[in-house]
């Protein structure tokens, strides 16, 4: 019996729901991958949450084989290092779960919908996992697209409020479909270049994070990497070749443990 290929799309949701369905269209049609799971990461900001039902029923009507999962972060936006680290750890857990538990064969990340800081963080985190690409969406005629989205805001809000959402979507299917699945000529998909980070270095960093302090001669990490880690505020290097971990370094180590454990 042939193994069923599993493809996961992980996407950040902002105030423009169409970018997520546009990307699903791209993976299905251009990449020719049958998407099995769509994982949406969203903050608890109300304007953002209102976009979930229109995505859900747009996907349900066009791609009923896709399983939708919504991960709600416990804040409205990232305003501190603490929240950024929490966001990074949650994303690491999602990526690891798709690989290790759900056994996804392909993982595609869409960063078009999130805030800039979230997009940057997720793109950097992607380098630690064996994923198949990070993508952004560019709309050349963004003014026209924004106007169409704003005209649909009333219906999107009403979709949130009605009891029979499936029927409401079907009643306004042409309008919703034109918004959520525009012709491919109306937007461009940009591939974000990433390089996979060597797993052996990550493993060595994890091994020494639990030792405080540690002699530099007892680890297998080059001086150049150690100096870079110091410049980033993760460690403190002493002349006597002793390494101390900073509080920031310890927090980052928790994320690395999620990745490697």
Residue pairs with C-beta under 8 A, 6 or more apart in sequence:
4 36
5 33
5 34
5 105
5 106
6 36
6 37
6 102
6 103
6 104
6 105
6 106
7 27
7 33
7 34
7 35
7 36
7 37
7 104
7 105
7 106
7 107
7 108
8 35
8 36
8 37
8 38
8 39
8 98
8 102
8 104
8 106
8 107
8 108
9 23
9 24
9 27
9 35
9 37
9 38
9 39
9 107
9 108
9 109
9 110
10 39
10 41
10 94
10 95
10 98
10 107
10 108
10 109
10 110
11 19
11 20
11 23
11 38
11 39
11 40
11 41
11 109
11 110
11 111
11 112
11 113
12 40
12 41
12 42
12 110
12 111
12 112
12 113
12 114
12 115
12 118
12 119
12 122
13 20
13 40
13 41
13 42
13 48
13 51
13 52
13 55
13 113
13 114
14 48
14 113
14 114
14 115
15 47
15 48
15 51
16 51
16 112
16 113
16 149
17 51
17 52
17 54
17 55
17 113
17 156
17 180
18 145
18 149
18 179
18 180
18 182
19 110
19 112
19 113
19 137
20 38
20 40
20 55
20 110
20 112
20 113
21 55
21 58
21 59
21 62
21 180
21 181
22 137
22 180
22 181
22 182
22 187
23 108
23 110
23 112
23 135
23 137
23 189
24 35
24 38
24 59
24 63
24 66
25 181
25 184
26 135
26 184
26 189
27 33
27 35
27 108
28 34
28 35
28 63
29 184
30 184
30 189
31 108
33 106
33 108
34 65
35 63
35 65
35 66
36 65
36 66
36 67
36 104
37 66
37 67
37 68
37 69
37 98
37 102
37 104
38 59
38 66
38 67
38 68
38 69
39 69
39 70
39 71
39 94
39 98
40 52
40 55
40 68
40 69
40 70
40 71
41 71
41 73
41 90
41 91
41 94
41 114
42 48
42 49
42 52
42 70
42 71
42 72
42 73
43 72
43 73
43 75
43 76
43 77
44 72
44 73
44 74
44 75
44 76
45 76
45 77
49 72
50 156
50 157
50 160
51 156
52 70
53 156
53 159
53 160
53 165
54 156
54 159
54 169
54 176
54 180
55 68
55 180
56 68
56 165
57 159
57 165
57 166
57 169
57 176
58 169
58 176
58 177
58 180
58 181
59 66
59 68
60 68
60 166
60 169
61 169
61 170
61 173
61 177
62 177
62 181
71 90
71 94
73 86
73 87
73 90
74 86
75 83
75 86
77 83
77 115
78 84
78 87
78 115
78 117
78 118
81 248
84 117
84 121
85 251
85 252
85 254
85 255
87 118
87 121
88 121
88 125
88 255
89 254
89 255
89 258
91 121
91 122
91 125
92 125
92 128
92 255
92 258
92 259
93 258
95 107
95 125
95 126
95 129
95 131
96 129
96 258
96 259
98 104
98 107
99 107
99 129
99 130
106 132
107 129
107 131
107 132
108 131
108 132
108 133
108 135
109 122
109 123
109 126
109 131
109 133
109 134
109 135
110 135
110 136
110 137
111 118
111 119
111 122
111 123
111 134
111 135
111 136
111 192
112 119
112 135
112 136
112 137
114 122
119 136
122 134
123 134
123 192
123 194
125 255
126 134
126 194
127 194
127 195
127 196
127 197
128 197
128 202
128 256
128 259
129 259
130 196
133 191
133 192
134 191
134 192
134 194
135 189
135 190
135 191
135 192
136 189
136 190
136 192
137 187
137 188
137 189
137 190
138 187
138 188
138 189
138 190
139 145
139 186
139 187
139 188
140 186
140 187
140 188
141 186
145 182
145 186
145 187
148 178
148 179
149 179
152 175
152 176
152 179
155 172
155 175
155 176
158 168
159 165
159 168
159 169
162 168
169 176
199 260
201 221
201 225
202 256
202 259
202 260
203 260
204 219
204 220
204 221
205 221
205 253
205 256
206 253
206 256
206 257
206 260
207 219
208 214
208 219
208 221
208 243
209 245
209 249
209 250
209 253
209 256
212 244
212 245
213 238
213 242
213 243
213 244
213 245
214 242
214 243
215 241
215 242
215 243
216 223
216 226
216 237
216 241
216 242
216 243
217 241
219 243
226 235
226 237
226 243
227 237
229 235
229 249
230 236
230 237
233 246
233 248
233 249
234 245
234 246
234 248
234 249
234 252
235 243
235 244
235 245
235 246
235 249
236 243
236 244
236 245
236 246
237 243
238 244
245 253
